[in-house]
Amino acid sequence: MKDPYIFDFVQMKDNMIELDIERELVNNVSKLLLELGTGFAYVGEQYLLKVQNKEFRVDLLFYNIRIHCYVAIDLKMGEFMPEYAGKMNFYLSVLDDVLKGEADNPSIGLILCKDKNKVVAEYALKDMSKPIGVSEYQLMDVLPDELKETLPSVENIESRVINNYRCE
């Protein structure tokens, strides 16, 4: 499993929430699939799981055609918390009961956090029987204002390219 995942195609903005990041990942699903690795097929976002008239939603759901299993991703804005492991364990149990076919392997869970404390994650997952991983993710940060001022604008670059093209 990768650690960290680099989502440099998602630009971090002020007041961004998990759903904003999730939407950016889905809007750039081909880049997301490349970052996840080989064999991933996109199933859906906010994938609905119904249990006893209650609704639960998996942030992102994929199917891996190479290892023949569903892969549930739970996206978190902050640091990994131990309760995230219990939630993912629940999702995997439901997915295996409802979606998994006879030829499929058990579903895998991936909790993506902005920050992770490796020791806390290891303790949270220590006695879990389901395959769950915790990784960090990184987004592209917005350039600080002082750096923006030192770089040429898009218009400036375009005009240079056009002028150079005309000169040739």
Buried (B, 14 or more C-beta within 10 A) or exposed (E): EEEBBEBEBBEBEEEBEBEBBBBBBBEBBEBBBEBBEEBBEBBEBEBEBEEEEEEEEBBBBBBBEEEEBBBBBBBBEEBBBEEBBEBBBBBBBBBBEEBBEEEBEBBBBBBBBBEBBEEBBEEBBEEBEBBBBBBBBEBEEEEEEEEEEEEEEEEEEEEEEEEEEEEE
